[in-house]
């Protein structure tokens, strides 16, 4: 990891199926963050293609068919023009950009987070654990990988994944240093503080358990599609390797410097939890 890395988290009001409009927002905020010295910016889950609201109150069958058609038409291929546009923005701004998308993988769709840098596409991660209301839209992906970048070793857990300890541990055993946590969550009360109170304990635990930096950005704004509406409060958190909150914001843009010395110091503490793992004991966990 670089000695000093300035990271940013952005809350933008992406709209479902409005990829061109969403790209404009991503470009604007990437330029703003780069102008303030950021080397990496995280955008929320599904920020590139937009979040399709999924809490219909009536006529579920009609809604499901219309929503599935919208999801299929909004989905983008990893090698398609939308991802190409993000990589172009990253190159022009000289910044690493992580954004979320519905991925068209052919016969299946995935909820995917990409990482693009000045030299091209650096990484992709598919959401592993799919909550009930999202199951009609996309499938669960494979275990996540860690990518080596000039900034450090980076991985991602998408929204619901962060609530399950195994998700981040899969990255930690690959020596991850910075984990991206993109969210699209609207827990009550639907405010940035409410989101932080809901997501914060899990994020702090994931970082403390594994001795890592975490960057979290939540979806913001009102979305409407297929007769259903949903509102997201935004909110961003940056957490340290001791589980401490380094920075918190109601949005729309949060910046913070991460220091490699802080990571090394946390991993040298007597209470560095990752060091006390006993993998030889955990076999039964994989069977139940």
C-alpha positions in Angstrom: 0.0 0.0 0.0 1.2 3.5 -0.8 2.3 5.5 2.3 -0.5 8.0 1.7 -3.7 7.3 -0.2 -6.5 9.9 -0.5 -9.9 8.2 -1.0 -13.4 9.5 -1.7 -16.9 8.2 -1.3 -19.7 9.7 -3.3 -23.5 9.6 -2.9 -25.2 10.2 -6.3 -28.8 10.0 -7.4 -28.5 7.5 -10.2 -31.7 6.5 -12.0 -32.6 3.0 -13.3 -32.0 2.6 -17.0 -30.5 6.1 -17.3 -26.9 5.0 -17.9 -25.9 8.1 -19.9 -27.2 10.4 -17.2 -25.5 8.3 -14.5 -22.2 8.4 -16.4 -22.4 12.2 -16.4 -22.8 12.2 -12.6 -19.9 9.8 -12.2 -17.7 12.0 -14.4 -18.6 15.2 -12.5 -17.9 13.7 -9.1 -14.7 11.9 -10.2 -13.4 15.2 -11.5 -14.4 17.0 -8.2 -12.7 14.3 -6.1 -9.6 14.4 -8.3 -9.4 18.2 -8.0 -9.3 17.8 -4.3 -6.4 15.3 -4.5 -8.3 12.0 -4.3 -6.7 9.0 -5.9 -9.7 6.6 -5.7 -13.5 7.3 -5.6 -16.2 4.8 -4.6 -19.7 5.2 -6.0 -22.6 3.2 -4.6 -24.0 -0.2 -5.6 -25.7 -0.1 -9.0 -24.7 3.5 -9.5 -23.8 3.1 -13.2 -27.1 1.4 -14.4 -29.4 2.5 -11.5 -31.2 0.7 -8.8 -34.6 -0.9 -9.7 -37.0 -0.5 -6.7 -38.2 -3.8 -5.5 -41.0 -3.4 -2.9 -44.3 -3.6 -4.8 -47.4 -3.1 -2.8 -49.8 -4.8 -5.2 -50.1 -6.7 -8.5 -46.9 -8.5 -7.9 -47.0 -10.6 -11.0 -47.4 -7.7 -13.4 -44.7 -5.7 -11.6 -42.3 -8.6 -11.7 -42.5 -9.1 -15.5 -42.1 -5.4 -16.2 -39.2 -5.0 -13.7 -37.4 -8.0 -15.1 -37.7 -6.6 -18.6 -36.3 -3.3 -17.4 -33.4 -5.1 -15.6 -32.5 -7.0 -18.7 -32.6 -3.9 -20.9 -30.6 -1.8 -18.4 -27.9 -4.4 -17.9 -24.5 -3.8 -19.4 -21.7 -6.1 -20.4 -18.3 -5.8 -18.8 -16.7 -5.4 -22.2 -19.4 -2.9 -23.3 -19.5 0.8 -23.9 -20.7 1.9 -20.4 -17.7 0.3 -18.7 -15.5 1.6 -21.5 -16.9 5.1 -20.6 -16.0 4.7 -17.0 -12.4 3.7 -17.8 -12.2 6.8 -20.1 -13.4 9.0 -17.3 -10.8 7.4 -14.9 -8.0 8.0 -17.5 -9.0 11.6 -18.1 -9.3 12.4 -14.4 -6.3 10.4 -13.3 -8.2 8.6 -10.6 -9.4 5.1 -9.8 -13.2 4.8 -10.0 -15.4 2.0 -8.5 -19.0 2.0 -9.7 -21.8 -0.6 -9.6 -23.8 -2.1 -12.4 -26.3 -4.7 -13.5 -24.0 -7.0 -15.4 -25.3 -8.7 -18.6 -23.4 -12.0 -18.4 -25.4 -13.6 -21.2 -28.0 -16.0 -19.8 -27.7 -14.5 -16.3 -27.5 -11.1 -14.7 -25.2 -10.1 -11.8 -24.9 -7.2 -9.4 -21.3 -6.2 -10.2 -18.9 -3.6 -8.9 -16.1 -2.5 -11.2 -12.8 -0.8 -10.5 -11.3 1.3 -13.4 -8.1 3.2 -13.3 -6.0 5.4 -15.5 -4.6 2.3 -17.3 -7.9 0.5 -17.8 -10.2 -2.0 -16.0 -8.5 -3.3 -12.9 -11.1 -5.5 -11.2 -14.7 -6.7 -11.0 -16.7 -8.2 -8.2 -20.1 -9.9 -8.2 -22.4 -9.6 -5.2 -22.4 -13.0 -3.4 -25.3 -12.9 -1.0 -28.6 -11.8 -2.6 -31.4 -10.6 -0.2 -34.9 -11.8 -0.8 -36.3 -8.8 -2.7 -33.4 -8.7 -5.1 -33.4 -12.4 -6.0 -35.6 -12.0 -9.1 -33.1 -9.7 -10.7 -29.6 -11.3 -10.5 -27.8 -14.3 -9.3 -25.1 -14.7 -6.6 -21.5 -14.4 -7.8 -18.3 -16.3 -6.9 -15.9 -15.6 -4.1 -14.2 -12.2 -4.5 -10.6 -11.6 -5.6 -8.1 -9.0 -4.5 -6.5 -6.9 -7.2 -3.1 -5.4 -6.9 -3.1 -1.7 -7.8 -0.5 1.1 -7.5 -2.6 2.3 -4.4 -2.6 -1.0 -2.7 -4.4 -4.4 -2.6 -8.1 -3.7 -3.1 -11.2 -5.9 -2.9 -15.0 -5.3 -2.6 -18.0 -6.5 -0.7 -21.4 -5.3 -2.1 -24.0 -4.1 0.4 -25.6 -7.3 2.0 -22.2 -9.1 1.6 -20.8 -6.8 4.3 -23.2 -8.1 6.9 -21.8 -11.6 6.7 -18.2 -11.9 8.2 -17.1 -14.6 5.7 -17.4 -12.1 2.8 -14.6 -9.9 4.0 -12.5 -12.8 5.4 -12.4 -14.2 1.8 -10.5 -11.0 0.9 -8.4 -10.9 4.0 -6.9 -14.3 3.4 -5.7 -12.8 0.1 -3.9 -10.0 1.9 -6.4 -7.2 1.1 -5.6 -3.7 2.4 -8.5 -1.6 1.3 -12.1 -2.9 1.0 -14.8 -1.1 -0.9 -18.3 -1.4 0.5 -20.8 0.0 -1.9 -24.4 0.1 -0.6 -28.0 0.7 -1.7 -29.8 0.5 1.6 -32.8 2.4 3.1 -33.1 1.2 6.7 -35.4 3.3 8.9 -35.3 6.1 9.7 -34.4 6.8 6.1 -31.6 9.3 6.9 -27.8 9.2 6.5 -27.5 8.9 10.2 -30.0 6.0 10.2 -28.0 4.2 7.5 -24.7 4.8 9.4 -26.2 3.4 12.6 -27.4 0.3 10.7 -24.3 -0.3 8.5 -21.6 1.0 10.9 -21.4 -1.8 13.4 -20.9 -4.4 10.6 -18.4 -2.2 8.8 -16.4 -1.5 11.9 -16.4 -5.2 12.8 -15.2 -6.3 9.3 -12.3 -3.8 9.5 -11.3 -4.8 13.0 -11.6 -8.5 12.4 -9.3 -8.3 9.4 -7.1 -5.3 10.0 -8.1 -3.4 6.9 -9.3 0.0 5.7 -13.0 0.2 4.6 -14.7 2.7 2.4 -18.5 2.7 2.2 -20.9 4.8 0.1 -24.6 4.5 0.1 -27.1 5.2 -2.7 -28.9 8.5 -2.5 -32.1 9.9 -3.9 -35.5 8.8 -5.2 -35.9 6.0 -7.8 -39.1 5.0 -9.6 -39.6 2.2 -12.1 -42.3 -0.3 -13.1 -44.8 1.5 -10.8 -42.7 1.2 -7.7 -40.8 3.9 -5.8 -38.0 3.9 -3.3 -35.9 6.5 -1.6 -32.3 6.1 -0.4 -30.7 8.4 2.2 -27.1 8.4 1.1 -24.3 8.5 3.7 -20.6 7.5 3.6 -18.2 6.0 6.1 -14.5 5.4 6.1 -13.2 3.0 8.7 -9.8 2.0 10.0 -8.0 -1.2 10.7 -8.9 -1.0 14.4 -12.6 -0.7 13.6 -12.5 3.0 14.2 -14.6 5.5 12.2 -12.1 7.7 10.5 -14.7 9.9 8.7 -18.4 10.1 8.2 -20.6 12.2 6.1 -24.2 12.7 5.0 -22.9 13.3 1.5 -22.5 14.0 -1.2 -18.7 13.7 -1.2 -16.4 12.5 1.6 -12.6 12.5 1.4 -10.0 11.0 3.8 -6.3 10.2 3.7 -5.4 6.6 4.5 -1.9 6.0 5.8 0.0 2.7 5.4 1.7 3.4 8.7 -1.7 3.2 10.4 -2.3 -0.2 8.8 1.1 -1.5 9.9 0.6 -0.2 13.4 -2.8 -1.9 13.8 -1.4 -5.2 12.5 1.4 -5.0 15.1 -1.0 -4.6 18.0 -1.4 -7.6 20.5 -5.1 -7.6 19.7 -4.7 -7.9 15.9 -7.5 -10.5 15.6 -6.6 -12.0 12.2 -3.3 -13.3 13.6 -5.3 -15.6 16.0 -7.2 -17.5 13.4 -7.3 -21.3 13.6 -8.3 -22.4 10.1 -7.8 -26.1 11.0 -10.8 -25.8 13.4 -13.2 -24.2 10.9 -13.9 -27.1 8.5 -17.4 -27.8 10.0 -18.4 -24.2 9.1 -18.2 -25.1 5.4 -20.6 -28.0 5.9 -23.4 -26.3 7.7 
